[in-house]
């Protein structure tokens, strides 16, 4: 949409007044107004933050990338800003453009200058024309000079530059894109998808570039990205011909369709399945005598997702067997919703079976589709059961709507934990609150929670959370309570309801409290104020309760015109899946351990690696052994951990990173195990374990844990080596307070007092800054204050004469006290 010309008049006058427009115009306006040179504003007001940052960065000793990173929310529309960017590109050497330091967050000046092109969104602006006419030629020169250096670390930046060239429709840039696919340049980069998305019919270089890329097809990794993006472009009619509609393209599609996914790496399995799926979709857009054969090949794939896409592609290509296959999929509750949508999209509604349109079946089909989304259950449920179906006056309108509550079950395959069972809703909304214990609540409470959620999503309910203790007295909320006195009342949250909702009271509050010694909650709601005892509510497996649900039940029942009282809540508490017994846990865990030695590498990683099946059950196995056999817990922990160490040693080297990371069984229990050994004077074993893990943890965010444990085990040299690397990589501002204190203590032992003092002072300043900024998230403030006091005391412990340094740095003992 074009902007009204009046906007540009106002913009011109505003920019002239602030010095952001062309200097000649602004000087003329100032001269007309004051007719004296002294009336002009200072030079800083005639410049922009971007130009000042570039000027500082280009000065002798400057760091251009660091300066560019200081600019927030950059939008470029002014000619002089664009010219400053182009000038920086033109005057910097390739070595200067690609320089990376810790201070500039590993961003090169080349990348940041290139991003300025993208921050110029208005094609009508003077800046855009500067970038197009002068900037792209300089970007091409910089690109050629940097690529000639042949350094892998620059490839991501170069690919990003190609994306900008494609957006600015550069013919010379198109040549570089084709050359980059042949090279191949950064074949795993996600920027390739963005490059291909620019090559549409409306882009003058789009058709010719895609034609050049496809003959011959590039590196397989880049070709896979081209395929995925080309499918999207064809689906939106953004291109006319599919790049894979060539003999070479057909051959590649067939290879991906029949390729057996590798078994050694789960990520590769996912990638290959994705390629087969994309290849199937592409069959809808190619013209070949082989298309029917390839479609039938895809429909024989073991993956039902690929079969379904093949049916769609075949139906779209007017093959009768495709329509018939989609009709069959409509009979499968787990694929029916998608198959039905495909038939409607293809204007073949008559092919939808009557059974798929039956309301209860359709509701289960819709819920299954929702559960399969990657952000939800991400899998097909083993069971679906409608537990309730009715019509309710659904908020905010109160119009009667059909609603379903559907129970799903996903069976546990390890034997270590209960089945995953919960209840979702289909109707005006489709949703499921995992871990809300809905199977252990009355049906009306479940509906109420969903109704509250619906109104909250529509911004008809505004919540606020409080940290206020309610003592008996004149507080506005407590006055609403008319029963026996409440004790230990603490406000949890308040809610304000929009007038659109048909409620008798629009301001409510929830508090935890005790009534006659019993724990529970009270909802303050005028004459409808109610007490909800904790004994009637389900707790999770850790014994925790979801406090806020009480207010949702109370208010949601009103929204649905249900009675507030439910006298049968306790009857539901024993519903739902039962936890595993100690006997079941020990049997299942040891079965998995026995399986490990003969398992494939993929299975070994699945068992022992990051988020593996053994990781969350280490503690429950130990506790079960102790309970069943009367064993010592510490000895059982040592025995199990060392058994896992032995098994980890058998895993292939390339997969050990998963085995040793902080989310594996070994990683999660490392601190506990190490502490036990240190208490038993087995420091040497701890150090050996740290040295074993260290090469595989260097890229892990928890790498510093190894340094902390090495320090506790007495190997200060190893601790210093690890923690110094962490500090160099992440910087003192990245919540490294414990690591900083350890390094300071190590350096003190080496006589390097000043080095440690400076580091700890900087760390304390960072914590003090977090305290000052915690107004936005006050719940974190008490922990920041506690942390500050701990390390303030540590500083004085290490440096008893250091109070003067603290005072000079304005670091008081109590950072919460305002002077």
N, C-alpha and C positions, 0 to 999 in steps of 0.2 A: 504494500500500500504506500502510495506516495504521500509525503508530508505536505501539509498546507503551506503555500508560499509565505503566509503571515508568520509562520514559525521561524522561517529563515530571517525575516526582517528583525524580529525580536532577538533572535540568536545573534545576529550581526551586531546589533546595538549593545547587547550584553557583553559580548566578547570584546568589543572595542573598549568598553568602559573598564574592563578588568585587565586589558593588555594581552588577551589570549588570541586576538585576531591578527591579521597581517600588520606588521609594524608600521608600514606606511600609512595605512588607514587610521590606525590608532593614534599616531603622532599628529595626523591632520586634525582629528577630532579634538585632541587635547589643545592643539594650537588655536583652533577656532574658539574654544571655550575660555582659555586663559591667556593665550597669545604670549606666554612666557615659558621658557624652557624649564624653569625651576618648578613649574606646576606639574611636570610629568612624575608619575609614581616611580619608586625605586626600581632598579633593574630586576630584583627578585619578583616583583609583581608583574613584570612584563614577560616573565619566563614561566614555564610549567614545571611541575615536579619531575616529569619525564626528562625534559631538557636539562634540568639541573643535575639529575642523577647521571645522565650521560656525560655531562661536562665534568663531573667529579670522577667518573670512571675512566675518562680518557686522559685526565691529568697525570702527570708523572707520579708513579707510585700508586695510582688508583687501581681499583678492582671493579671493572665494569659490571661483571655479573653480580657482585655483591651489592652494588648501587642499584641495579635494576630490580633486585629482589626486595628493595625497601618500598617499592610502589605498590599500593593496594588498589584493587578494583580499577585497573587501567582500561580506559576507553579512549581511543585516538580518533579525532575528527579534524584536528587543526593541521594545516599544511606544515607549519614550522616543526611540529612534533614529528611528523613523518620524515621530514628532511633531516632531522637530527638522527633518527634511526638509520636512515640510508647512509648518512655521512659516517656513522660509527662502523657500519659494515664495510664501507669503502676504505677507511683509514687504518683499520686493524689488520695485522698480519694473521695468517691462518693459525699460527701458534697462539697468538693472543686470543683469538676467537674461541678456541677449544679449551683454553686453560680452565682447569677445575681445581678448586681448593675446598677445604673443609668449611671455610667461612661462607662460600657461596652455595652451600647445600648441594654440591655436586652438579649444579647446573652450569652449563657453559654460557658464555656471552652470546655465542652464535645461536643457541637455542632460544635464549631470552629475547634477543633482537628479532629473531624469526617470529616469535609469538606476538610481537607488536603488530605484524601484518594481520594476524587473526583478530586482534583487538580493535581493528578498524572495521566496524560493522556497516556503516552507511556508505553504500556505493556511490551515493551522490556527493559525498564529502570531498573537499580538496585533498585531504590526506590520502584517501583511497586512490585518487589519480596519481599522486606522487609515488605511492607504493607500486602502482601498476606500471607507470612509465619509467621511473628511475630506480625504484627499489628492487623489482624483479631482476633487472640486469645485474645489479650488485650482488643480489642473493645468488644468482647463477655463478658469478665469478668466485664468490666465497665458497660455494658448494664444490666447484671444480678444484679449487686449491686445497680444500680440506680432504676431499676424497682421494686426492693424489698422495696424501700422507699415509693412506692405507692402514689406519688404526681402527681396530674393532670397536673401541670405546666411543668412537664418534658416529657410529652407524645409525643409532636411534635418532640423533640430531639431524643427520642428513635425510633420513626418511621423512622426518617431520617437515623439513624444508621442501621436499618433493610434494607433500600434501598441500603446502601453501602455493607452490607453483601451479598445481592442478586447479586450485580454487581461483587463482588469478588468470587462468586460461592461457598460460604461457606455452607457445609452440616449442621453444627451446627447452622448457621444463618437461614437456611431453617426451622429448628425446631422452632426457635424463631418466625419466621414469622407466621407459622401455629398457634402457641400458642397465638400470638397477635391478630389474627382474632377471636379467641374464647373468648378472655378476655372481651370485645373487647378493643383494645388500640387505642385511638384517632380516633374513627370511622369517624369523619368528615374531617380528614386531607387529603390534596391533595397528600401527599407523598405516599398514598396507590396506586394511579395511577402509580406513578413512580416505585414502588416495582413490581407491576404486569407486567409492561412493560419490566422488566428485565428477566422475567421467560419465555424465548423463547426456541425453540428447540435446539439452539446452546449452551444454558447454561445447564451444566450437572445437575443442581438441578431444572431446570425449570419444566419439565414434572411431576416429583414426587411431587414437592411442590404444583402445581395446583391440582393434584389428591387428595392430602391430604386436601387441603382447601375446596374442593367441597363436601366433605362427612363428616359431614353435612355442608351445606352452612353457612357462618358466619353471623354476625349481618347484618341487611338489608342495612344499609348505606355502609358498606364495600362491601357487595355483589353487590350493584349497581355500585360501582367503578370497581369491578372485571368484571362485565358484559360489561361495556363500553370499558375497556382495552382489554378484550378478543375478542370483535368484531374487534377491530383494528388489533390484532395479527392474527386473522383468515383471515382478508382481505388481509394481506400482507404475508400469508403463513408462519408466524413465529411460529405457533403452529399447531398441527395436529388435536387435539380434543378440542371441545368447553367445558369449565368447567361446563356449564349449561346443557350439554347433559346427564342428569341423571333424574330419576323420580322426585327427589326433585327439580332439576333445572327447569324441565318443569312446575312443579306446581308453582314455584316462578314466572316464566315468565308469566304464565296465570294470576296470581294475579296482576301483574303490567299492563298487557294488559287491564284488565277490571276495574282496580281501578279508582274510581271517585276522581278526584283531589280535595283537600280540598278547601273551599271557604274563609277561614279566613286569609290566608297569601299568598301574591302574589309570594313570593320566593318558597313556598312549591308547589304552582300550577306549577311553571316552573320546579321544580325538578321532580314532579310526571310525567309531560308530557315527560320530558327527559328520565325517566325510561321506560315509555311505548314505546318510540321511540327506545331505545336500545334493549328492549325486542323483538320488531318487527324485527330488524336487525338480532338478534341472531337466529331467526327461519330459516334463510337461511343455518344455519350450524348444525342443530340438526337432528338426525335420530329417528323418533318416529311416531307411528301410529296416534298420536294426532297432528302432525305438520300441516296437511291440515286444520283441524278444527281450530287450533290456528291462522293460516294465514287468514282464512276467518273471524275469530273474529276480528282480527286487521284491516281488510279491512272495517269493519263496524264502526270503531272508528269515533267519531265526528270530529277528526282532519284530515284534508286532508294530512298533512305532514306524519302522521302515515299511512294513506291509501296508499300513494305513496311508502313508504318504504316497506309496506306489499306486494305491487304489485311487487316490485323489488325482495324481498326475495322469493316470490312464483315463479317468472319467473326463478330465479337462481336455484331453486329447481326443475325445469322442469315441473311446473304446468302450463297448458295452460291458466287457468284463470288469472294468473299473467301477462303473456304477453299481453292478451287482455285488462287487466286493464291499463297497461302502455300505450298501444295504445290509450285508451280513454283519459288518462291524457295528451297525446300529443295534444289534441284538446283544452285544457284549456290553455289560453295564460300565466297564472300565474304559471303553473307547466310544461308547454311543454318543456322548455329547459332542465330541469332535467330529465324528463321522456325520452326524446330523447337520452340524454347521456346514460341513463341506458340501453336502447335497443341496442345502439351501443356497449356498454361495454359487453353486453351478446351475441353479434354477432347475433342480431335479427333486423338488419336494415330494412328488408323487411316489418316488422310490423309497421313501422313509416308511419302514414297517409300522403298523398300528401299535405293536407292542412297545416300540420306542417312544411313542407319544403318550402312553399311559402315565398319569401324573406321578405315581409313586416311583415307577421305574425311572422316569425322567429326573426326579429329585435325587435319587441315588446316583444316577449317571453324572449329574452336575456336581455332586459332592465328591465323587471319585476323581473327576477332572481337577477339582480344586486341590484335593489332597496330593495329586501327582505333581503339582507345580514345584519347581526346585526350592522355592522359599518356604514351602510348607512341609508335608510329610516326605515329599520327593520320592514317592514310591507308590505302587499299587497296593491298596489295603487287602488283607486276606479275607476280611469279612465286612459286610455292610448290612445294617439292620435298622429299619425305621422304628424308633421307640415311641414316637408320638407324632400325630398329625392333626392339626386343627386350624380354625380361622380365629385370628386375634385382631383387635383394633390397633393396628400398628402405628407407632408414632412416626413423624409428628402429626400427621393428618388425622389419625384415629380411624382411618378407613379399614374395613375388614379385609385382611390379607390371609392367604393360605400359607401356612408355615409347617416345616418338617424339622424334627430333631432326629438325627441319624447317628447311630453308634458305629464307629469303625474299630477294627482290631488289626494290628500288625503283630504277627506272632514272633516272639523272641526265638532266635535260632541258636543261641549260645547255651541256654539252660541256666543262665546266671542272673537273669532279671525277669520281672513280670512282663507279660505281653503289653504292648503299647495300645491302650484302649481309651477312647474319649468320645465325646458327643459334639457334633457340629450342627449347624443350622442351615437350611436352604429355604428360600422364600424371597422376601424383599431384599435380603442380603444372603450371600453364601460365605460362611466363616466357621472357623473352629479355633477355640482357645485351648491350645495344648497345655497340659499340666494344670488345669483348673479343677481337676477332680469332679467333673460334671457327672460321672457315673455314680457319684456318692452324694448327689444333691437332688432335691425334689425337682420334677420337671418344670414346675412353675418358676422356681428360682433360676433355672437355666434360661428360660425364655426372658426373664427379667434382666439378666445380665446382658443378653444380646440386645435387648431393646435399649438399655442404657448406652451400650456401645454404639448403636446406630445414631442416637441423638448426639453423642459426643463427637462422632465423626462428622456430623453436620454442623458442628460448632454451636449446638443448641444448649450445651452444658459446659460451663467454664469451671475447672477445678483449680484449687490452690491448696498447697500443702503447708502445714504449720509445724512449729517446734515448740508450741506453747503448752505449759502445764496448767491444767484446770484445777484449782483448789476451790473448796466451797466458798462461795462469796457472790458478788453481784455480777459475775460474768454473764454476758448476754445468753450464752448457750445453756449454761447450767440452770438458769431460771426456768427453762422449758421442762426440766425434769421434775416430775411430781411424785415419784416413788420413794422407796427407802434411799437413804443417802448413798451417793456414789463415792468411792475412794480411789485414789491414785489415777484420777482421770487425766488423760493426755490427748489433746486435740491432734487428729491425724490429717484430716483434710476437710475443706468446705467446698460446696458446689453451688453455683448460681445458675438457675435455669432460665432460658429464654422465655419471654412472654408468649411465644407461639405454642409452647407446650401447655396442655390443659392440666395444670397442677394447682392445688389450693395454696401451696406454699412454694415460693421460688428460691428460697435460700435455706440450705440444709448444711449440717455438719456431722462429721463422724469422729468419735473419740473412743479410745480404749479405756477401760475402767474395770473396777471390781464392784460387784453388788452382793452384799452379805458374804464377802470373802471369795466369791466366784468370779473368775476372769471372764471377760467378754467385751462387747462393744455396745455403744449407745449411739443411735442416730437421732440427732436433734431436729425435729420437724414439727414444731408447734404442738398442736393436740395429737398429732400422729407420732410423737416421739416414742421410740421403741427400744427395748433392751434385747440384745442378741447374745446369748451365752456361748462361750467358746466350745463347750461340750457338745453343741449341736452342729458344729462346722467341721468339715474334713481337713486334716492336715496332710502335708506332703510326706514323703518317705523320711525326710529329715526332721519332721515334727514342726515344720513352719506353717504359718497360716497366711493367707492373702487378705490382709486387713481391708483393703479398699473394696473388696467384693461385697462386703456387708452393706455399704451405702448403695452400691449398684443394685443389689437385690431389693432393698427397701424402695428406692425411687423407681426402679424398673417395673415393679409390681403395680405401682400407681399408674405408670404410663400405659400399662396393659389392662388397667381396670380390674386387677386381681386383688383379693384380700391381702392385707399385710401379714396376717398371722398364718404360719404353717406349723401345725403341731406335730407333724410326723417327720421332722428332719433327722432325728436320731435313727429312724428306721433305714435310712439310706447309707449310713456310715460304713456298713459292712459290705456294701456292694463293690464292684470293680475287681480288678485282678489282684491276686494275693501275692505277697512277696515270697521269694524262694526260701526254702528252709536251709539251714546250715548243711544238711546232708546233700541236698541238691546242688548247692554252691560248690562244695568240695569236689563232688563227683564231676560236675561240668567243667570246672576250672582245670582239674588234673587231666581230663580228657583232652582239652585243648593243648595243654603242655605236652602230652604224649604225642599229639598229632604233629607238633612243630618240626621235629627232626626230619620227617619224611615229606614235609610239605614243600610246595613250590615256593620260589622266592616271593612271589606276589602274596601267597597265603601267609608266609612268615611275617612279612611286613604288615599284613592285615591283622595278624595276631598281636605282634609285639611292637609295632611301629606307632607313629603319631596317631593319636585317637584310636588306637587299636583295641581289639576286643578284650584284651587282658588288662588294659590300663585302668578302667574305672572300677575293677573288681579286685584289685590287689588287697585293699583293706578288708573287704567283706570276706575274702578267702582266709586271710590271716585270722580274723575274728571267729570265723566258723571252725577253723582247725583248733583254735584255743578252746572254744566252747565244747567241741565234740571229744577232743582228746586230752583236755586239761594241760595242753602244752604252754610253754612260756611264750608270751607275745613277742618279746624282743628276739628270742632265738628263732622263732618261726619267721619273723620278718627278715632276718639275716639269711636264713636258709633259702627262702623263696627268692630274694633279691639276687643272691649269688647263683642260683639256678638260672635265672634270667640272663645274668652276665655271661654265663657259659653258652647259652643258646644264642645270644647276640653275636658272639665270636664266630659263629658258623654262617652268619648271613654274608652274602656277597658284599664286597667293599662298596660298590656303587649304591647300595641300598642302606648303608649304615647311618646315613644322615637322618633318615626317618626313625631308625631304631634308637638313636641317642638323643633326639631332640627333647625339648622340655615337656612335650605333650605325649610322650610315650610312657610306657610303664616304668622303664628305667629312669627316665627324666623326671617324672612326677614324684618318684620316691627317693630321688638322689639325696636331697637334703636330710631326710629322715635317716636313711641308711648311713650317710657320712657321719652324722652326729653320733649315732650309736657306735661306730667304729672309733671315732675320736675319743669318746668316753672310755673305750676299752684299750686305748693306747695303740690302735692299729692305724696310725697316721700314714704309714708307708703304703698301706693298701688303698687308702683314700687318694693319695697323690697319684698312684698308678692308674686308678680309675679315671681321675681328672685328665691325665695325659692321654688316656685311650679315647676319651670323648672329645677332647679339645679340637682336633682337626675337623670334626664333623659339626661343631657348634659355632664355628667362627661367623657364619652368616646368620645365626639364630639370634633373635632379640634377647634371649636369656643367656647369651654367652657370658655375661658378667657373673652369673651364678657360679660358674666354675672358678673364677678368680676369688670370689668371696669364700668359697669352701676351701680352696687352696690356702688362703690366709689362715683360716681357722685351724687347718691341719698343720700349720707351721712352715709351709714352703713359701716364704715371702718373695723369692725371686720369681717363681711361677705366677704367684698372685699379681705381682707388679707387671709382669709381661702381659698377662691377659687384660687386666684392668686398664693399663695404659692404652692398649689397642681399642678398648671400648670407649675410653674417653676421647681418643683421637677421632673415632668414627661418629660418635653421637653428641659429644659436647657436654659441658657441665650443666647446661640448662635442661638436659633431658632426664630429669629425675634420677640422677646418679649420686645421691647424697651419701648413701652407705659406701659406695665404691670410692668416692672422694675421701671420706674419712679414713678408709683403709689405706689408700695411697699416701695420705698425709702421715699416717702412723709409720708406714714402711720407710718413707723418706726421712722422717725424724730419726729413725734408727740408723740411717746412713749419714746423718749429719746435715741433711738438706732441709733445714727448718723453713727458710724463707719460701721455698718452692711449695711446701705443703701448706703454709699459712695463706699464701695468696690463693691457692686452689680452694681451700675451705672457706675463706672469706667470700669468694665469688659464689660458691655453692649456697652459703647462707643468704646472700643477696638475692639469689634466684628463688629461694623458699619465701623470703620476705615479699618478693614481687608476686608470688602466687597468692599469698595471703591478701595482699592489696587488691588483686584481681578477682578474689573469690566472691565478690558481691554478686556476680552472675550465677554462681553455684554455691550458695552459703553452706550446703551440707558438707562440702569438702573443707571448709575453713578450720574446724576443730582439729582435724588430722594434720593440716599444714602447720598449725600453731604447735601442736605436740611435736611434730618432726623438727621444727625449727629449734625448740627448746632442747631437744635431745642432742642435736649437733652443735648448738651453742655451748652446752655443757662439755661436749666432747672436745671442742676447740680449747676450752680452758683447761681441760684435763691434759691435753697434749702440750699446751703452751701456757703454763701457769702465770706467766708474765704477759699474757697476750691481751689483757683487758683494754689497754690503750689502743691496740690495733682495732678491736671491736668498736670502741667508742669513735675512733677516727672514721671508721666505715659506716657509722650510724646503725650499728647492729646491737640493739638493747637486749637484755635477757628475756624480756617479755614483749614480743612484737605486737601483741594485741592492745597494749596501752598506748593511747594517743597523747602526745605532748601538747 
